[in-house]
Amino acid sequence: MKSLFNSRYLYLILLGILSSFSLPPFNYFLINFITFSLFFYFLVKQKNESKKLNFFIYGWSFGFGYFITNLYWINISLTFDADFKILIPISFLLIPSFLACFYGLATYLFCFFRNKKILSLFFLFALLFGITEFIRGHILTGFPWNLIIFSFSNQIKFLNIISIVGTYGFNIFCISIFITPALFFLRKDMREIIVCIIFLILPIFIYIYGNTQVERFYNIEKKKNNFVIRAISSNISLDRFYNEVDSSSIINDLIEISEPELNKKTLFLWPEGMIPDVSQNQLINYKYLFENNFNNNHLVGLGINNQNNDLNLKIYNSFSIYDNQLNLIDYYNKNNLVPFGEFLPFENLMRKIGMKNITNNYQSYSRGDERKIIDLNKNSFSLKILPLICYEVIYSGKLYKDYNFDYLINISEDGWFGKSIGPKQHFAHSILRSIESGKYFVRAANNGTAAIINPLGIIEKQVDFGKNGFIDLEEVRETKPTIFSKFGNKIFGLIILLYIFLFFSFNRI
């Protein structure tokens, strides 16, 4: 019996591994019709399983296979510092093990609420996985990486439905669609067949909606701005964080890549954290470099550390905008920090019990007070931007209480994960945010992908991964606010209520 159980777990781990190939950069989304259907079919057929804990392990096994193959790249960030290399085996197993618990929770609850009605189980499975994916995106700051929806990240016409229902809303539909083949084989009467037909036809209507949106968008006449937003792509080594590197040489490299044109009104976007040993207040020491290469037509936005002057020293990861005289125009302090990368969870507790030493007494960044729209009215510039620093792009929801901004800006440092699939997965989030908000998305990256993405999620310009160069946003098509930008994840809440209604309705029939 023990070997039987072991074979079940290995089977589910294998299904999870195969499902991971549906994600960027592979995007073999058809795999999920097989893996999720077999997963759902397996759970339904465990009729004699009395131990609910076993159901938790079933879900955990699938999740472990899924996450260990698509998140292995996280451990690359631990290879840069010799003191952290010892943590690689722990991290390699611990992170997917923890994230797999959310799938385990879903299958545990599935066992708890299961009944003999196949249609009821169909909606229950999608409902529970949709909810636990949402929880994963919010608990302990959240890590909504590689949701099932990312299987469609390169299928723009399908993906445009998130302008209405959002990422989590479409995620639950994706799960439903992927388990439809299992519903066909589990069918007992015509009702199951009808639901199968509905969920197989649903993608057609979603595609038609997306195609209509694309056609409508390209019928809008382009409007030329009186300024340029220039996003920089650089390939500067991470050695700058560990060796004594002349900051002026890095600034000169960025200026050279930027290719400032004296008569062109330009907002330059430099990637995150390019000058690690220089804070916001210290940047003035390099004023001569800016004066010699920029003029009154230029503004420079860059990621840089910002520290307060209080006795209780706080350090922020900031997006700051300067003029050519290095006058600080405005700045935004990062609101969503990377756990273990930018802050240590339970840091105060670790310090009290002496465990802070394992991190070389690393000081966490402080969290910014709020997400902020930067209103630029300087040197005849007039635009409003909503900055997202690196990791912040992964969060789906109403980005800001007010839709009144012009562009989404993202600056990122992707070099911590080498040439793995990690930076490509990170970039995929940008596509979803542009569709949800209905705004142009401009991304500057070091050791990653710089791009301009239109409000439909279509990449209009990009610099290839890890290359030096720049791209300009000069012309735009004006769009109306999306439904999701107005209501955010309240729409997901309505979908949850719909699925609960369907679960109980088919449970009674």
C-alpha positions in Angstrom: 0.0 0.0 0.0 2.9 2.4 0.8 4.4 1.9 -2.6 1.0 2.6 -4.1 0.8 5.9 -2.3 4.4 6.7 -3.3 3.5 6.1 -6.9 0.5 8.4 -6.6 2.7 11.2 -5.3 5.3 10.7 -8.0 2.5 10.7 -10.6 1.2 14.0 -9.3 4.7 15.5 -9.1 5.2 14.5 -12.7 2.0 16.2 -13.7 3.1 19.4 -12.0 6.5 19.3 -13.7 4.8 19.0 -17.1 2.4 21.9 -16.3 5.4 24.2 -15.7 6.2 24.0 -19.4 3.0 25.9 -20.1 4.6 29.0 -18.5 6.9 31.6 -20.1 9.1 31.3 -21.9 7.8 28.0 -23.3 4.0 28.8 -23.2 2.9 25.3 -24.3 -0.5 26.0 -22.8 -2.1 22.9 -24.4 -0.2 20.8 -21.9 -2.6 22.0 -19.1 -5.6 20.4 -20.8 -3.8 17.1 -20.1 -2.2 17.7 -16.8 -5.0 19.5 -15.0 -7.6 17.2 -16.4 -5.7 14.2 -15.2 -5.2 15.9 -11.8 -8.9 16.7 -11.4 -9.8 13.1 -12.7 -7.4 11.6 -10.1 -9.0 13.6 -7.2 -12.5 12.7 -8.2 -11.7 9.0 -8.4 -10.3 8.9 -4.8 -13.7 7.9 -3.6 -12.5 5.6 -0.8 -9.9 7.9 0.5 -10.9 8.6 4.1 -7.8 10.6 5.3 -8.2 14.3 4.3 -4.4 14.7 5.0 -3.7 12.5 2.0 -5.7 15.0 -0.2 -3.5 17.8 1.1 -0.4 15.7 0.0 -1.9 15.1 -3.4 -2.2 18.8 -4.0 1.1 19.5 -2.4 2.8 16.9 -4.7 1.4 18.5 -7.9 2.4 22.0 -6.6 5.9 20.9 -5.7 6.5 19.5 -9.2 5.1 22.7 -10.6 7.1 25.2 -8.6 10.4 23.3 -8.3 10.8 23.4 -12.1 9.6 26.9 -12.8 11.2 28.7 -9.8 14.7 27.0 -9.7 16.2 30.3 -10.9 15.6 32.0 -7.6 18.6 30.2 -6.2 20.9 31.8 -8.8 20.7 35.0 -6.7 22.4 33.2 -3.8 25.5 32.4 -5.9 26.8 36.0 -6.0 27.7 36.0 -2.3 29.8 33.2 -0.9 28.2 33.5 2.5 24.8 32.6 1.1 25.8 29.6 -1.1 25.2 27.3 1.8 21.5 28.2 1.6 21.0 27.1 -2.0 20.0 23.4 -1.2 17.6 24.7 1.5 16.1 27.4 -0.8 15.8 25.0 -3.7 13.5 22.7 -1.7 12.0 25.1 0.8 10.5 27.7 -1.6 8.6 25.2 -3.8 7.6 23.2 -0.7 6.1 26.3 0.8 4.2 27.5 -2.3 3.0 23.9 -2.9 1.1 24.2 0.4 -1.4 26.5 -1.3 -2.3 23.8 -3.8 -2.4 21.3 -0.9 -4.8 23.6 0.9 -7.0 23.7 -2.3 -7.2 19.9 -2.5 -7.7 19.5 1.2 -10.7 21.7 1.0 -11.8 19.9 -2.1 -11.9 16.7 -0.1 -13.7 18.5 2.7 -16.5 19.8 0.5 -16.6 17.0 -2.1 -19.8 15.2 -3.1 -21.0 12.8 -5.8 -22.2 15.5 -8.2 -19.6 15.8 -11.0 -20.6 19.3 -12.1 -20.5 20.5 -8.5 -17.0 19.1 -8.2 -16.0 20.8 -11.4 -16.9 24.3 -10.1 -15.5 23.5 -6.7 -12.1 22.6 -8.0 -11.8 25.8 -10.1 -13.2 27.8 -7.2 -10.7 26.5 -4.6 -7.7 26.8 -6.8 -8.7 30.3 -7.9 -9.1 31.4 -4.3 -5.9 29.8 -3.1 -4.0 31.4 -6.0 -5.4 34.8 -4.8 -4.3 34.1 -1.3 -0.8 33.1 -2.5 -0.7 36.5 -4.2 -1.4 38.4 -0.9 -0.4 36.5 2.2 3.0 37.5 3.7 3.3 40.3 1.1 2.3 37.8 -1.6 4.0 36.0 -4.4 1.6 35.8 -7.3 4.3 34.4 -9.6 3.4 31.9 -12.4 -0.3 31.8 -11.9 -2.0 29.4 -14.3 -3.1 32.4 -16.4 0.5 32.9 -17.5 0.1 29.9 -19.8 -1.6 32.5 -22.1 1.0 35.3 -21.6 1.8 35.2 -25.4 -1.8 34.8 -26.5 -2.7 38.5 -26.5 -6.1 38.2 -28.0 -7.2 35.7 -25.4 -5.5 37.7 -22.7 -7.3 40.9 -23.4 -10.3 39.7 -21.4 -8.4 40.7 -18.2 -9.2 44.3 -19.1 -12.6 43.4 -17.7 -12.1 40.5 -15.2 -8.5 41.0 -14.2 -5.7 38.5 -13.8 -7.3 36.5 -11.0 -10.7 36.5 -12.7 -9.3 35.0 -15.9 -7.1 32.7 -13.9 -10.2 30.9 -12.5 -11.7 30.6 -16.0 -8.4 29.1 -17.2 -8.5 26.4 -14.6 -12.1 25.6 -15.5 -11.2 25.4 -19.2 -8.2 23.2 -18.6 -10.2 20.6 -16.6 -13.0 20.4 -19.2 -11.7 17.3 -20.9 -11.9 15.4 -17.6 -15.5 16.6 -17.1 -16.3 14.9 -20.5 -14.8 11.6 -19.4 -16.5 11.8 -16.0 -19.9 12.7 -17.4 -23.0 11.0 -16.2 -25.7 12.7 -18.3 -26.2 15.6 -20.8 -25.7 18.3 -18.3 -22.0 17.6 -18.1 -21.8 17.6 -21.9 -23.6 21.0 -22.0 -21.1 22.5 -19.5 -18.2 21.0 -21.5 -19.5 22.7 -24.7 -20.0 26.0 -22.9 -16.4 26.0 -21.5 -15.0 24.9 -24.8 -16.9 27.6 -26.7 -16.0 30.3 -24.1 -12.4 30.7 -25.4 -13.8 31.4 -28.8 -15.9 34.3 -27.5 -12.9 35.5 -25.4 -10.7 35.4 -28.6 -13.4 37.4 -30.6 -13.5 40.0 -27.9 -9.7 40.3 -27.9 -9.6 40.5 -31.7 -12.2 43.2 -31.7 -10.2 45.2 -29.1 -7.1 44.9 -31.3 -8.9 46.1 -34.4 -10.5 49.0 -32.6 -7.2 50.1 -31.1 -5.4 50.2 -34.4 -8.2 52.3 -35.9 -7.3 55.0 -33.4 -5.1 57.7 -34.9 -1.7 58.0 -33.3 -0.9 61.2 -31.4 2.7 62.5 -31.3 3.9 63.7 -27.9 6.0 66.9 -27.6 8.5 64.8 -25.6 10.1 61.4 -25.7 10.3 58.7 -23.0 13.5 56.8 -23.6 13.9 53.5 -21.8 17.4 52.2 -21.3 18.5 48.6 -21.6 22.0 47.9 -20.2 24.1 44.9 -19.5 26.2 46.1 -16.6 27.7 43.4 -14.3 26.5 42.8 -10.8 30.1 42.9 -9.7 29.4 46.5 -8.9 27.7 45.4 -5.7 30.6 43.3 -4.5 33.7 45.1 -5.8 34.9 48.6 -5.6 33.6 50.0 -8.9 34.0 53.6 -9.8 30.4 55.0 -9.8 31.3 57.6 -12.3 32.3 54.9 -14.8 28.8 53.4 -14.4 27.1 56.7 -14.9 29.2 57.4 -18.0 28.2 54.0 -19.4 24.5 54.8 -18.9 25.0 58.2 -20.5 26.7 56.6 -23.5 23.8 54.2 -23.9 21.3 57.0 -23.5 22.7 59.0 -26.4 21.1 62.3 -25.3 20.1 64.6 -28.2 20.4 68.3 -27.2 17.3 69.5 -29.0 15.0 66.5 -28.1 12.9 66.9 -25.0 13.5 63.5 -23.3 12.7 61.7 -20.1 15.5 59.1 -19.7 14.6 56.0 -17.7 17.6 54.2 -16.2 17.2 50.7 -14.7 16.9 50.0 -11.0 19.9 50.1 -8.6 22.6 50.9 -11.1 24.7 53.0 -8.7 24.7 50.9 -5.5 27.1 52.9 -3.4 25.5 56.3 -4.0 22.4 57.5 -2.2 19.9 60.1 -3.4 21.7 62.9 -1.5 25.2 61.8 -2.6 24.4 61.8 -6.3 25.1 65.6 -6.4 28.8 64.7 -6.4 28.4 63.6 -10.0 26.8 66.8 -11.1 29.5 67.6 -13.6 28.7 64.4 -15.6 25.0 65.5 -15.9 25.9 69.1 -16.7 28.3 68.0 -19.5 25.9 65.6 -21.2 22.3 66.8 -20.5 20.6 70.1 -20.9 17.3 71.8 -20.0 15.4 69.5 -22.4 16.3 66.5 -20.3 15.1 64.7 -17.2 16.6 61.5 -15.9 14.6 58.9 -13.8 16.7 56.3 -12.1 16.6 53.8 -9.2 18.6 54.9 -6.3 18.8 54.4 -2.5 17.1 57.1 -0.4 17.8 57.4 3.3 16.2 59.6 5.9 18.2 61.8 8.3 16.4 60.7 11.4 18.1 58.9 14.3 16.2 55.8 13.4 17.9 55.4 10.0 15.7 54.1 7.2 16.7 53.2 3.7 14.4 53.1 0.8 14.6 51.8 -2.7 13.5 54.8 -4.7 12.7 55.9 -8.2 14.0 59.5 -8.4 13.8 62.1 -11.2 16.5 64.7 -11.7 17.1 67.6 -14.1 20.4 68.2 -15.8 21.6 70.1 -12.7 20.8 67.1 -10.5 18.0 69.0 -8.8 15.6 66.4 -7.4 12.2 66.9 -9.1 10.2 64.1 -7.4 10.7 60.6 -6.1 8.7 57.4 -5.1 9.8 55.0 -2.4 9.2 51.3 -3.3 6.0 50.1 -1.6 6.2 46.3 -2.2 9.5 44.9 -1.1 11.0 41.5 -2.1 11.0 39.1 0.9 14.6 38.0 1.8 15.9 40.2 -1.1 15.0 43.6 0.2 13.7 42.9 3.7 13.9 40.1 6.2 10.5 38.9 7.4 10.4 38.9 11.2 13.7 40.8 11.3 13.2 42.1 14.9 12.6 38.6 16.1 15.7 37.3 14.3 17.8 40.1 15.9 16.6 39.3 19.4 17.4 35.6 19.1 20.8 36.2 17.5 19.9 34.8 14.0 20.6 38.2 12.3 24.2 37.1 12.1 23.4 34.6 9.4 22.6 37.4 7.1 25.8 39.4 7.9 23.6 41.9 9.8 22.0 42.9 6.5 19.7 45.9 7.0 16.3 45.7 5.4 14.9 48.4 3.2 12.0 50.3 4.6 8.6 50.2 2.9 7.3 53.3 1.3 4.2 54.9 2.7 2.0 54.6 -0.4 2.0 54.1 -4.1 2.4 57.4 -5.8 1.7 59.2 -9.1 4.5 61.5 -10.1 3.2 64.6 -11.8 6.0 66.1 -13.9 5.7 69.8 -14.7 9.2 70.8 -15.3 11.0 72.4 -18.2 7.8 72.3 -20.2 7.2 68.6 -19.5 3.7 67.8 -18.7 2.9 64.1 -17.9 1.9 61.9 -15.1 3.6 58.6 -14.5 2.9 55.7 -12.1 6.3 54.1 -11.2 6.6 50.4 -10.4 10.0 49.3 -9.2 11.1 45.9 -10.3 9.1 43.3 -8.3 6.1 45.6 -7.9 5.0 44.8 -11.4 3.8 41.3 -10.3 0.8 42.5 -8.3 -2.6 42.5 -9.9 -5.2 44.9 -8.6 -6.2 48.5 -8.8 -2.7 50.0 -9.1 -3.9 53.4 -7.8 -7.1 54.9 -6.5 -7.1 57.4 -9.4 -6.9 56.4 -13.1 -5.6 59.9 -13.8 -2.1 59.1 -15.0 -0.5 58.7 -18.5 2.0 55.9 -18.4 3.1 53.0 -16.3 6.9 53.0 -15.7 8.9 50.0 -14.6 12.6 50.0 -13.8 14.2 46.6 -13.1 17.5 44.8 -12.3 17.1 41.2 -13.6 20.8 40.3 -13.4 20.3 38.4 -10.1 18.9 35.5 -12.0 21.4 35.3 -14.8 20.2 34.1 -18.2 17.6 31.8 -16.8 13.9 31.8 -17.4 13.3 34.0 -14.4 13.8 37.4 -16.1 11.5 36.3 -19.0 8.8 35.3 -16.5 9.3 38.6 -14.8 8.8 40.5 -18.0 5.6 38.6 -18.7 3.9 40.4 -15.8 4.4 43.7 -17.6 2.1 42.6 -20.4 -0.7 41.8 -17.9 -0.4 45.1 -16.1 -0.6 47.1 -19.4 -3.8 45.3 -20.3 -5.4 45.6 -16.9 -4.7 49.3 -16.7 -5.3 50.1 -20.4 -2.1 52.2 -20.3 1.2 52.2 -22.2 3.9 50.4 -20.2 7.5 51.5 -20.5 10.2 49.3 -19.0 13.9 49.9 -18.5 16.0 47.0 -17.4 19.6 45.9 -16.6 20.4 42.4 -17.7 16.7 42.0 -18.7 14.3 43.2 -21.4 13.5 46.8 -22.0 10.2 47.3 -23.8 7.3 49.5 -24.8 4.0 47.7 -24.4 0.8 49.2 -25.7 -2.5 49.1 -23.7 -3.5 45.8 -25.4 -0.3 44.1 -24.1 1.4 44.1 -27.5 5.1 44.7 -27.5 5.7 47.6 -29.8 9.4 48.0 -29.3 12.0 46.1 -27.3 15.7 45.7 -26.8 16.7 42.0 -26.8 17.3 40.4 -23.5 20.6 41.5 -21.8 21.6 43.9 -24.7 22.7 47.5 -24.5 20.4 50.0 -26.2 17.3 52.2 -25.9 13.8 52.5 -27.2 11.7 55.6 -27.5 8.0 56.2 -26.8 7.0 59.2 -29.0 3.6 58.4 -30.4 0.6 57.0 -28.6 -3.0 56.0 -29.2 -5.4 57.3 -26.6 -7.6 54.8 -24.8 -10.5 54.8 -22.3 -10.2 53.5 -18.8 -10.7 49.7 -18.6 -13.4 48.2 -16.5 -10.8 46.5 -14.3 -8.9 49.7 -13.7 -12.1 51.2 -12.2 -13.1 48.3 -10.0 -10.0 46.2 -9.5 -10.4 42.8 -7.9 -13.9 43.5 -6.8 -14.8 41.8 -10.1 -12.9 38.7 -9.0 -15.1 38.7 -5.9 -18.2 38.7 -8.1 -16.8 35.7 -10.0 -16.1 33.9 -6.8 -19.8 34.4 -5.8 -20.9 33.1 -9.2 -18.8 29.9 -8.7 -20.1 29.4 -5.2 -23.7 29.7 -6.6 -22.9 27.2 -9.3 -21.3 24.8 -6.9 -24.4 24.7 -4.6 -26.8 24.8 -7.5 -25.4 21.7 -9.1 -25.0 20.1 -5.8 -28.8 20.1 -5.4 -29.7 18.8 -8.8 
